Structures are given as structure tokens and as C-alpha cells.
Amino acid sequence: MSRIWALVALALIVVATLGCSQKIPATEAIAAAEQALADIHEPAMKYVPDKYAGVKADLEIARKAFAEENYPYALAAAELIPAKAKELGEAAAAAEEALAAELKVDWAGLAETMPGQLANLAAKVAELDQAKRLPSGIARDTVEQAKSGLALAEKAWNDANVAYDAGNFEGAVARARASEQVVANLMIAIGMTAPAAGTPAG
């Protein structure tokens, strides 16, 4: 009986020794996993957040195993993460490229329509501003507000162009859409027919 207990004790010692021997490799593997995720954190969070959350959960599992001194499991779990992080980075890059292509198409339409809409609105605002008598339903205050709104729309459109030239396609389209909406609202306010989004003002 004592021999059996001795063998059990020896086995436990061996297991404990093996576990402790993997503490340093597990520590290094977790550090490598953390760095791999940190390297792709921003694009992954932006373009593939669900997949990023899954890999981050894997890292937390490795950390938990390490805290419980289950170093072999922590090591095994952490060693898988750099490869997963690489896949995340590739997926994020592909998603970013696809979005940029869509935004460029949107921008092409806006670049075709917005200059004409702004010019037509500016012409109408100038006409009303100089008119001695305004059309029925349009107050002088409305014209003054339209002048201010036109300036804001023109600035937003100029800012959109600057953003596009700098490669900020999301910012460019967002600013252009804001300008487009202001123009549409102003047209309605001063009695013009606002064009549908993405069509020139006639």
C-alpha cells in the first residue's frame, strides 16, 4: 500500500514539476499574444469587432488559466493567438479595402452633383437677397438664414474635398452628405425643389 502512495506522490510531484517548468513559456506566450492583439487592435475593432472580441476572449481564457497556475493549458491557449491575430489583421484589411471601394463610388456621385446643387442654391439665395419684394411665404429672415446655411454647406463641401484628397474617404463622404442635406433643406425653405440625393439640381 505504501508503495502505491509513493507512486501517487511521485506522479503528483512530476505533474507539479512539469507545470512549473511551463510557467515561463506560458508567461512569454501570453505576452506575445497580447502584443499580437495590440498590433491589430484599432483596425480589427473598427472593421471586424465581433471576430476581435472572440480572439480577445481566448486571451482571457489563457490569462485565467495562468492565474490558476494551469500553465500547460495557458501556454497551449496563448500559443494559438498570434496566428488568429494575423488572420484578424488580414480580415480587417480586406474589409477596409472593400469599404474604401464603396466610398469611392459614393464620392464619385457626390462630386458630380454637389457643385451644381451648391451653385443653383447660391444663385437663388443671391436673387432673393437682392429682390425688393420676396415671393409669398418667404420671409426676409428666411433668406438671411439661407445665406448663413449656404456658407456652412459650402464649407462642409470644401472640407469634404480636403478629406478626400488626404485619403480620408469616410470623412469625405460624411461631410459631403452633411452638405447635401443642408442644401436640400435650404432649397425647400426658399421655395426650390430639392433634388433627390445623388442627382443634380435642375
Secondary structure as UniProt FT lines:
FT   HELIX           2..21
FT   HELIX           23..47
FT   HELIX           49..67
FT   TURN            68..69
FT   HELIX           71..79
FT   HELIX           81..130
FT   TURN            136..137
FT   HELIX           140..165
FT   TURN            166..167
FT   HELIX           169..189
FT   TURN            190..191
FT   TURN            197..198
//
